Every structure is written in structure tokens, then in C-alpha cells.
Amino acid sequence: DLAQRGCVLVATVGGGAESLPLVGDSSSAIRVSPVRDAARARITESVEAAHSAHGDAHEISRALGITVPPLRIDSQAKYAVVARGDASIYLRLPTRADYVEKVWDHAAGALIVREAGGQVSDVRGRPLDFSRGRTLSLNSGVVATNGILHRAVLEAVRFVLFPEHSFFVTLETRKPPTAEQLRLALAKVLQVDHDTVSVQIAIEESDDESESVTDSDEEDETSGSYETETDDDDDDDDDDDDDDD
């Protein structure tokens, strides 16, 4: 009986989301789960560990207090189970630094979750940007939730994926770099996303006023101490180039 084997989910911007049976013309509105306690939520993720970092998802579950095993399914069906309330959280966690999500793996599902009352972003909380061609080049990973839990999930994601580490860098330079120049340079050296690096510059003025510069064209020699904070990413070196997810 096809009517009992599946359904089709549809959504329009501002029009809500519906579920239709494979046979017949009846339809019913769908809504995300009303779960407010993250510990009672259920996570859905890809079957293949090459498509999403299962280990990181497990640590995020622990941070949220979730004990229920994840629901592992493939394709955009993960968006469907969040939209229908069968799961409250969908995690698509990067398995390597250079992987970029494809728009066709997420566009329809993201709309259905939003129209069912949920929220969708990347792992840094940024909206998915479908205006850049074939890929989500400005995003990293995907987090979809019932909306109520979104902030708590993002905090757990940040705790696991982007642990904060502070360190000092001391430079001697004729002309101190700007905070933005230093941030970009550090991100390149550390091989991390520049969005994960924040910089605070504290210039130590010399107490020695006995020296003076007689040549007006000569630049001052300044010794600066630059404090930086970074969120280090733990990226896997997976060789998976693409998936159907």
C-alpha cells in the first residue's frame, strides 16, 4: 500500500509546510518538535561518517545532555524528520576544512524546516547563503533545529568544534600592523578560518625618552606586544570529495 509507505513534503516561502501521501490528494500541515529541554531532544545525522563527523556529533550530544541514540538516515530526509517533529536537531558537521556544501543537498530541506517553524544555519550560526552559485561557499556545515533549541545547540557546537585558546605574539616592527592585518596573517599561519581569530593589540610605549630622531624622514622603531585569541578548528583529513547528502 503506497499510501502507508511514504509521503511528500512541500513548502512555499511564507506559506507553511505540508505533508502529502503518495496516493490521494489529502494533505496536513507539519510543525517542528515543541521540545524545550535539549536533553530530551533527538539528533539526526548522516549514515556515513565521511559525510558528517560522528565523533564531534557525539561530543555535542554529551554537551547537551542527550542520551538518545542519533537517528541516522541519508539524503534530505533528515530535514524532513526535523520538520515533522520526529527529531529536533540535524547536524551536518564538516569532516575536513576544504569541503563545501552543495546547494542541491540543502535548499529544499532548509526551506521546509523553516516553514515548519524551525531554524537553519551553518555551524557558526550564519544563515545559509544560496546566492553564490552551485555551492554554499560562505558557509561551513549545517545545523537545523526546532528553533527553540537553536542557540543552545550552537553553543554546544562552538564548545566542541571551536575551543578557545589565548596566546601572545610579540613583534618588533617599524610600523605596527592593524588588528585586521594581524588577524588575517595569523589565520593564514594557523591554517584556520579567519572568522575564528580575534585580535587585541596592546602597544607598549618605551619609557626611554633620551633618544630622539633627528632625521624627519626616518620612521620610528616601535616594539609592540600583540595579544591574540583564536578558536582552533580540529579538521579531519578525509578524502571524501562529495556525497549525495
Phi, psi and chi 1 to 4 in degrees:
 res  aa     phi    psi   chi1   chi2   chi3   chi4
   1 ASP       -  107.7 -175.4   -1.6      -      -
   2 LEU   -61.2  -29.9  -70.6  177.6      -      -
   3 ALA   -63.3  -23.7      -      -      -      -
   4 GLN   -99.2   -1.9  -57.5  -61.8  -39.5      -
   5 ARG   -98.0  -11.7  -67.6 -175.2 -177.9  179.7
   6 GLY   175.5 -175.6      -      -      -      -
   7 CYS  -154.1  169.4   60.8      -      -      -
   8 VAL  -119.7  129.7  176.4      -      -      -
   9 LEU  -102.5  135.6  -57.5 -172.5      -      -
  10 VAL  -133.3  154.0  -62.7      -      -      -
  11 ALA  -154.0  150.2      -      -      -      -
  12 THR  -128.3  149.4   57.1      -      -      -
  13 VAL   -60.5  119.6  176.6      -      -      -
  14 GLY    79.9   -1.2      -      -      -      -
  15 GLY  -109.3    2.7      -      -      -      -
  16 GLY    82.6 -178.6      -      -      -      -
  17 ALA  -125.6  145.6      -      -      -      -
  18 GLU  -133.2  158.6  -64.3 -179.7  -56.1      -
  19 SER  -116.4  129.9  174.5      -      -      -
  20 LEU  -120.3  139.2  -68.4   82.8      -      -
  21 PRO   -71.4  158.7   27.8  -34.7      -      -
  22 LEU   -67.9  -25.8  -66.2 -179.3      -      -
  23 VAL  -124.1  132.1  176.3      -      -      -
  24 GLY   103.2  172.4      -      -      -      -
  25 ASP  -119.2   11.7   55.3    5.4      -      -
  26 SER   -77.9  153.1   62.1      -      -      -
  27 SER  -144.4  159.5   64.6      -      -      -
  28 SER  -142.6  143.1   57.8      -      -      -
  29 ALA   -69.2  147.4      -      -      -      -
  30 ILE  -119.5  149.9   56.2  174.0      -      -
  31 ARG  -138.3  152.4  -66.3  -66.5  -65.1  176.6
  32 VAL   -70.4  169.2  -65.4      -      -      -
  33 SER   -65.5  143.1  164.2      -      -      -
  34 PRO   -87.7   10.0   32.4  -35.2      -      -
  35 VAL   -58.8  129.7  171.0      -      -      -
  36 ARG  -108.7  -23.1  -67.1 -177.2  173.0  -84.6
  37 ASP   -92.9  114.0 -178.0   -1.6      -      -
  38 ALA   -58.3  -32.8      -      -      -      -
  39 ALA   -64.5  -20.0      -      -      -      -
  40 ARG   -98.4    2.4  -60.3 -179.8   59.1 -172.2
  41 ALA   -82.0  162.5      -      -      -      -
  42 ARG  -121.0  138.1 -172.2  172.9 -166.0 -177.8
  43 ILE   -98.4  142.1  -71.9  177.3      -      -
  44 THR  -117.8  144.9 -177.3      -      -      -
  45 GLU  -154.9  174.1   61.9 -178.1   -5.8      -
  46 SER   -66.2  150.7  -60.7      -      -      -
  47 VAL   -66.9  -45.0  173.8      -      -      -
  48 GLU   -81.6  128.1  -61.7  -67.6  -25.9      -
  49 ALA   -66.4  -21.9      -      -      -      -
  50 ALA   -71.0  -19.1      -      -      -      -
  51 HIS   -91.6  -24.9  -62.7  171.6      -      -
  52 SER  -155.9  140.7 -175.6      -      -      -
  53 ALA   -73.6   97.6      -      -      -      -
  54 HIS   -63.1  -37.6  -72.6  175.1      -      -
  55 GLY   -62.6  -44.0      -      -      -      -
  56 ASP   -65.0  -38.9  -71.0  -23.3      -      -
  57 ALA   -62.4  -38.1      -      -      -      -
  58 HIS   -63.4  -42.1  176.6   68.6      -      -
  59 GLU   -67.1  -36.3  -67.5  -56.8  -44.7      -
  60 ILE   -65.7  -41.0  -68.2  168.5      -      -
  61 SER   -59.1  -43.5  -65.0      -      -      -
  62 ARG   -62.9  -41.4  -71.2 -177.4   57.1 -171.7
  63 ALA   -62.8  -31.2      -      -      -      -
  64 LEU   -88.7   -7.6  -68.0  168.5      -      -
  65 GLY    81.2   17.0      -      -      -      -
  66 ILE   -80.6  130.4  -63.3  173.3      -      -
  67 THR  -114.9  -13.7   57.2      -      -      -
  68 VAL   -71.9  133.7  178.6      -      -      -
  69 PRO   -59.5  148.2  -22.0   33.1      -      -
  70 PRO   -69.0  152.0   26.8  -35.2      -      -
  71 LEU   -92.1  111.0  175.6   61.4      -      -
  72 ARG  -104.0  113.2  -71.1  177.7  175.9  165.2
  73 ILE  -140.9  162.2   51.0  179.3      -      -
  74 ASP  -106.3  176.7  -89.5  -30.4      -      -
  75 SER    64.3 -167.0   75.4      -      -      -
  76 GLN   -79.4    9.3  -68.1 -169.6   61.6      -
  77 ALA   -61.1  -23.8      -      -      -      -
  78 LYS   -65.0  -39.1  -64.4 -178.5  -72.1  -63.1
  79 TYR   -62.5  -38.2  -76.4  105.2      -      -
  80 ALA   -63.2  -43.5      -      -      -      -
  81 VAL   -69.8  -28.6  -63.8      -      -      -
  82 VAL   -71.0  -43.7  172.2      -      -      -
  83 ALA   -63.8  -33.8      -      -      -      -
  84 ARG   -85.2   -9.2  -75.5  166.6   31.0  119.7
  85 GLY    88.6    9.1      -      -      -      -
  86 ASP   -76.9  -21.1  -60.5  -40.8      -      -
  87 ALA  -143.0  157.7      -      -      -      -
  88 SER  -108.4  -14.2  -59.6      -      -      -
  89 ILE  -140.2  131.5  -56.9  166.6      -      -
  90 TYR  -118.3  124.4  163.2   36.3      -      -
  91 LEU  -115.2  125.6  -64.2  177.7      -      -
  92 ARG  -122.0   93.7  168.2   83.5  170.2 -171.8
  93 LEU   -99.8  133.9  -54.7  177.1      -      -
  94 PRO   -57.5  137.0  -21.9   32.9      -      -
  95 THR   -99.9  -11.7   57.7      -      -      -
  96 ARG  -160.1  158.3   65.8  174.3 -155.1 -113.7
  97 ALA   -67.4  -31.9      -      -      -      -
  98 ASP   -95.0    3.5   62.1  -16.3      -      -
  99 TYR   -79.4  136.2 -176.8   75.0      -      -
 100 VAL  -121.8  130.8 -178.7      -      -      -
 101 GLU   -67.9  149.0  -58.7  -69.6  -16.0      -
 102 LYS   -94.9  141.6  -50.1  -60.3 -172.1  -63.6
 103 VAL   -62.6  -35.8  -63.3      -      -      -
 104 TRP   -70.9  -13.9   52.0   80.9      -      -
 105 ASP   -83.7  -10.1  -74.4  -28.4      -      -
 106 HIS  -138.0  -21.3  -58.2  -76.9      -      -
 107 ALA   -58.3  -53.8      -      -      -      -
 108 ALA   -66.3  -45.2      -      -      -      -
 109 GLY   -63.3  -41.1      -      -      -      -
 110 ALA   -62.2  -40.6      -      -      -      -
 111 LEU   -64.9  -43.2  174.5   61.5      -      -
 112 ILE   -62.5  -42.1  -71.8  172.6      -      -
 113 VAL   -63.9  -44.7  167.2      -      -      -
 114 ARG   -61.8  -43.6  -70.3 -163.0  -57.1  -89.9
 115 GLU   -72.1  -17.8  -70.3  -60.6  -40.8      -
 116 ALA   -88.9    3.7      -      -      -      -
 117 GLY   102.0    4.9      -      -      -      -
 118 GLY   -93.8 -170.7      -      -      -      -
 119 GLN  -137.5  143.1 -171.8  171.3  -11.6      -
 120 VAL  -133.7  135.8 -176.5      -      -      -
 121 SER  -152.7 -179.3   72.0      -      -      -
 122 ASP   -89.4 -174.2   70.2    3.2      -      -
 123 VAL   -70.9  -12.2  -65.5      -      -      -
 124 ARG  -100.2    4.4  -58.8 -174.9 -171.0  -78.1
 125 GLY    88.9    5.8      -      -      -      -
 126 ARG   -84.4  141.1  -62.0  173.5  -65.0 -157.3
 127 PRO   -59.3  147.5  -21.0   32.6      -      -
 128 LEU   -70.4  129.0  -59.1 -173.5      -      -
 129 ASP  -104.6  104.7 -172.9  -15.7      -      -
 130 PHE   -92.9   13.8  -66.6  100.9      -      -
 131 SER   -97.7    8.2   67.6      -      -      -
 132 ARG  -106.3   26.2  -58.5  -72.7  172.2  166.4
 133 GLY    93.8 -139.5      -      -      -      -
 134 ARG   -77.8  -16.6  -64.6  159.9   56.8   90.7
 135 THR  -127.0  161.3   64.2      -      -      -
 136 LEU   -90.9   67.2  -61.9  174.1      -      -
 137 SER   -67.0  -20.9   58.7      -      -      -
 138 LEU   -96.8    4.5  -64.0 -176.1      -      -
 139 ASN  -120.3  163.4  -63.2  112.5      -      -
 140 SER  -136.1  114.1  176.7      -      -      -
 141 GLY    66.9 -175.9      -      -      -      -
 142 VAL  -143.9  139.3  175.0      -      -      -
 143 VAL  -129.6  120.6  174.9      -      -      -
 144 ALA  -122.3  133.8      -      -      -      -
 145 THR  -140.0  179.7   72.6      -      -      -
 146 ASN   -76.0    4.4   64.8   -8.5      -      -
 147 GLY    90.7  -46.8      -      -      -      -
 148 ILE   -62.1  -38.2  -58.8  169.6      -      -
 149 LEU   -94.5    1.6  -60.3  174.5      -      -
 150 HIS   -60.3  -46.7 -152.8   77.2      -      -
 151 ARG   -63.1  -43.6  176.4  173.1  -66.2 -174.6
 152 ALA   -62.9  -39.2      -      -      -      -
 153 VAL   -66.6  -43.5  172.7      -      -      -
 154 LEU   -62.7  -36.7  -72.9  177.6      -      -
 155 GLU   -64.4  -40.2  -71.5  176.9   -5.8      -
 156 ALA   -67.6  -39.1      -      -      -      -
 157 VAL   -61.5  -46.0  168.4      -      -      -
 158 ARG   -62.2  -41.8  179.9  179.8  177.5   84.8
 159 PHE   -59.9  -39.9  175.0   76.9      -      -
 160 VAL   -84.3  -46.8  172.6      -      -      -
 161 LEU   -85.3  -29.7  -62.0 -172.0      -      -
 162 PHE  -129.1   63.1  -46.3  117.3      -      -
 163 PRO   -62.1  140.2   23.6  -33.8      -      -
 164 GLU   -87.2  136.6  -66.9 -172.7   -4.2      -
 165 HIS  -135.1  132.0  -59.7  -75.2      -      -
 166 SER  -108.9  143.1  -62.3      -      -      -
 167 PHE  -154.4  167.0   60.8   91.6      -      -
 168 PHE  -111.4  143.2  -69.3   89.5      -      -
 169 VAL  -125.0  124.6  175.5      -      -      -
 170 THR  -107.7  125.5  -60.0      -      -      -
 171 LEU  -123.7  146.0  -59.4  175.4      -      -
 172 GLU  -115.5  117.6  -69.9 -171.9   -1.2      -
 173 THR  -147.6  153.1  175.7      -      -      -
 174 ARG   -70.2  -36.5  -70.2 -176.3  176.6  -84.6
 175 LYS  -133.1  108.8 -175.9  177.4 -179.0 -178.9
 176 PRO   -57.5  137.2  -22.3   33.5      -      -
 177 PRO   -71.2  159.5   27.7  -35.4      -      -
 178 THR   -74.8  163.6   64.7      -      -      -
 179 ALA   -59.3  -38.5      -      -      -      -
 180 GLU   -67.5  -41.7  179.8   65.6   10.0      -
 181 GLN   -62.8  -41.8  -70.1  171.2  -26.7      -
 182 LEU   -68.1  -38.3 -171.4   56.1      -      -
 183 ARG   -62.9  -44.8 -173.2  171.7   72.1   90.5
 184 LEU   -66.7  -39.5  -64.7  175.5      -      -
 185 ALA   -65.5  -42.5      -      -      -      -
 186 LEU   -66.1  -39.9  -75.6  172.3      -      -
 187 ALA   -61.5  -38.5      -      -      -      -
 188 LYS   -67.6  -43.5 -176.7  175.5 -178.1  180.0
 189 VAL   -66.0  -42.3  170.8      -      -      -
 190 LEU   -80.2  -10.6  -64.3  172.3      -      -
 191 GLN    59.1   48.9  -63.8 -176.5  -25.9      -
 192 VAL  -128.6  165.6  -62.5      -      -      -
 193 ASP   -62.6  131.2 -171.1  -30.6      -      -
 194 HIS   -63.6  -19.4   63.6  -92.5      -      -
 195 ASP   -68.1  -16.0  -73.2  -20.2      -      -
 196 THR   -92.3   -0.4   67.6      -      -      -
 197 VAL  -110.6  126.7  179.5      -      -      -
 198 SER  -119.4  147.3   61.9      -      -      -
 199 VAL  -130.5  135.1  174.4      -      -      -
 200 GLN  -124.5  127.2  -67.6  179.4  -23.8      -
 201 ILE  -106.7  127.9  -63.9 -179.7      -      -
 202 ALA  -123.0  109.2      -      -      -      -
 203 ILE   -90.9  123.6  -60.3  178.1      -      -
 204 GLU   -89.6  113.9  -62.0  176.0   -8.7      -
 205 GLU   -75.1  140.5  -61.8  -65.6  -18.4      -
 206 SER   -72.9  139.6  174.5      -      -      -
 207 ASP   -85.0  -11.0  -66.4  -29.3      -      -
 208 ASP   -86.7  105.4 -174.1    2.1      -      -
 209 GLU  -101.5    7.7  -61.2 -179.6   -5.6      -
 210 SER   -75.3  -24.9   61.2      -      -      -
 211 GLU   -88.3  139.3  -63.3 -178.1    2.7      -
 212 SER  -134.4  153.2   61.4      -      -      -
 213 VAL   -96.9  121.5  177.8      -      -      -
 214 THR   -91.4  -25.6   57.1      -      -      -
 215 ASP   -94.0  115.4 -173.7   -9.8      -      -
 216 SER   -66.5  -19.3   60.0      -      -      -
 217 ASP   -87.0   -7.6  -65.6  -30.4      -      -
 218 GLU   -85.6  133.2 -177.6  177.5  -10.5      -
 219 GLU   -80.4  145.7  -66.1 -179.6  -35.7      -
 220 ASP   -69.4  143.1  -68.5  -19.4      -      -
 221 GLU   -90.0  118.5 -172.7   88.3   12.7      -
 222 THR  -118.4  132.2  -56.6      -      -      -
 223 SER  -101.4  122.3  177.3      -      -      -
 224 GLY  -122.9  149.2      -      -      -      -
 225 SER  -114.2  122.7 -175.0      -      -      -
 226 TYR  -116.3  119.0  -55.6   89.5      -      -
 227 GLU   -95.9  131.1  179.3 -177.7   -6.0      -
 228 THR  -127.9  154.8   69.6      -      -      -
 229 GLU  -129.4  134.8  -65.3 -178.2   -3.6      -
 230 THR  -129.4  153.6   67.6      -      -      -
 231 ASP  -107.3  106.1  -58.7  -26.1      -      -
 232 ASP   -78.6  132.4  -68.8  -17.4      -      -
 233 ASP   -91.4  138.2  -67.8  -48.3      -      -
 234 ASP  -101.2   98.6  -65.7  -32.0      -      -
 235 ASP  -101.0  137.3  -64.2  -45.2      -      -
 236 ASP   -85.4  157.5  -64.2  -27.3      -      -
 237 ASP  -103.2   48.8  -67.4  -35.8      -      -
 238 ASP   -68.1  144.5 -142.3  -46.5      -      -
 239 ASP   -95.1    5.9  -69.5  -31.4      -      -
 240 ASP   -69.4  123.6  177.0   51.5      -      -
 241 ASP   -94.9  -25.2  -71.5  -31.0      -      -
 242 ASP  -162.3  170.2 -158.3   -7.3      -      -
 243 ASP  -155.7  174.1   55.9   65.2      -      -
 244 ASP   -99.3   19.1   60.1   -8.0      -      -
 245 ASP  -102.4      - -164.4    3.8      -      -
